[in-house]
Amino acid sequence: MLTKAYIPYKGYYSSPFSRWQGSMANENSITLAAETAKRWLAEKNWDPKIFDYLYFGITVHQLHGFYGGPWAAAMMGATGTPGILVSQACSTSTIAVYQASVGVETGLFQTPMCLMTDRCSNGPHAIWPNPKGPGAQVISEDWLMDNFAKDPWAGEAMIKTAENVSAEAGITREQCDAVTLRRYEQYLDALADDRAFQKRYMYPVMLQVSKKKTIMLEEDEGVMETTAEGLARLKPVLPGGVHTFGAQTHPADGHCAITVATRERAKELSADPDVEIQVISYGYNRAKPAHMAAAVYPAAQMALDNAGIAASDVKAIKTHNPFAANDVYLADKLGVDVNQMNNFGCSLIFGHPQGPTAGRLIIEGIEEVVVAGGGYLLFGGCAAGDTGAAIVLKIG
């Protein structure tokens, strides 16, 4: 359990998430995230040099990514700030925030920053030496899509891992469709009153479309209208499976940032010093091979146990749910109402850029709990390699 790490209120933002091959498809995700963070910091009148370390989360490699951490820090304006690359697939934001918090807890840092970004669109194509290849043939892979399609250890595609858990737990197609529709309705709540909820944390991205023209991307791009009738018409992705393309997430592009600080520094930086956001605990797990969705529950339970609370004590639960069955399984294991999780949005609906996905969900959870008057936030999500991660925050 941590006692010294805090997040300044409004010391975070998320970009809108852009659909795959959409508005951000040709942007270097490292430079785009750094440039957006620089604009955001300027509007807040924060000197980028206040950050003593940068946790830079990215999972889909970009040009010059070799220098990712310190390069991003310098482009933000934090020219003297070192940085480290953090990459744990869908759990990248979770571990970045926790590691930054541990740095504060131990007294190593006062104000580390977590900046997470990814561009699933136009991912890199890697070529690897093959000493046994005839005629100097090489081994190649599509960095993103080939690994979505097969875990080299478990031997299965990601969607198959969700189907395996569904089969063992008795999760049905009807349950998955019902949860998907509920998640879409919750996302619509975030769009009410001219996107009032999203505007609490979302920061627009400036995109250079030509030498003379820039555009501002202010809203999510690629969210599909969802109805019960539309979901019912879709065929399962895998024969006999419970997930359609409507009941799984889609690859996306985007970025987010979360500041971590000591209690004193967080108060100085906070938009409202009376709102305290404390990082409390972390949990992790690795499920048996090809059962990724099952890893979230033990990770979440570990985080709750480390915080000394029960699921019933939590004001809001946010999850990274690439497949609808993830939420059905987690809710059943935690003994909570699946319809009350993921208010205002989730990755099942607005997409999954990998590195920043969990970060946006944590940010949304913070704002939900603030609106509700304070309490505990639990975030949990799965990640490639049948792993799961969770974090508990206390907002008051």
Secondary structure, 3 states (H helix, E strand, C coil): CCCCCECCCCCEEECCCEECCCCCCCCCHHHHHHHHHHHHHHHHCCCHHHCCEEEEECCCCCCCHHHHHHHHHHHHCCCCCCEEEECCHHHHHHHHHHHHHHHHHCCCCCCEEEEEEEECCCCCEEEECCCCCHHHCCEEEECCHHHHHCCCCCCCCHHHHHHHHHHHHCCCHHHHHHHHHHHHHHHHHHHHHHHCCHHHCECCEEEECCCCCEEEECCCCCCCCCCHHHHHHCCCCCCCCCCCHHHECCEEEEEEEEECECHHHHHHHCCCCCCCEEEEEEEEEECCCCCHHHHHHHHHHHHHHHHCCCHHHEEEEEEECCEHHHHHHHHHHHCCCHHHCCCCCCHHHHCECCCCHHHHHHHHHHHHHHHCCCEEEEEEEEECCCEEEEEEEEEC
